[in-house]
């Protein structure tokens, strides 16, 4: 498997570039919302105590699209590491 776009067909390059553009747009549009949502989830940690991990997984599983859920999950990890 080659990651060099020069080794791929024009059609495949266009597909990959379109996907990168889509993900970048999703990131731009949801960055603020992601930070707010992650802060809310982390804020629940002390209230939910031992059940927080399970609750967090359920919350993330309900989020769509999956790329957004991944953004929130990464931000939750970042916030927890900063504590």
N, C-alpha and C positions, 0 to 999 in steps of 0.2 A: 504494500500500500504506500503510495507516494503522497506526501503532503505538499509537494511542490506543484503549484498551480500550472506552471509551464509544462508539466508532464501530463496534464489532463486535457480533455477535449474542450473546445470552445463552449459547447453546451454545458458540460459539467462545471466549468469555471463560472459561467453565468448563474447556474443554479446555486453554487456555493456562495457567490457574492451576494445574490438576492437574499439568501438565508442570513448571512452576516448583517446585511442592512436591516432585515426584519428584526433580528435580535437586538441590534443597536437601538432601533426606534422603540422597541418594547422597553428596553432599559431606560432610555431617556424619559419616556412617558410615565414610568412607574417608580422612578428613583425616590421621590419624596414620599409617596404612598408606602413604599417598602420600608423606609426608615420609621415612619409612624407606626406601621403594623408591627414591626419587629420590637419596637419599644413597648407597645401594648402587650405583646406576648411575654416579653421578659418581665414586665411589671406584674404579671400574674404568678411568677415563680414563687414568691414568698407566700402568696395566698393559697396556692395549690400544693405546696410542699412536695412530698414524695410522688404525687400523682401528676406533677407538672410535665415530665417527659412524655408520658402517655398522652396527656391532653395536647401537648404541643404537636406531637406526630399527627393526631387527629385533625387539629386545626390546619396544619400544612397540607394534609391529604385533601382537604376540601377546597383548597385554593386552585384557581385556574387563571391562566394556563399554567402548565407545570413549570415553565421557565420563571414565571412570577413567584411561584412557591419556592423555587431554588434561590431566587434573589432574597426572599424573606429569610430563608433558612441560613444563608450566608451572613446576613446582617444580624440575625440572632446570635450566631456564633461569635461574630465580631464584638457585639455588645457584651456578651458573657466573658470574653477574653479580656476585655478592658476593665472589668470589675476588679 
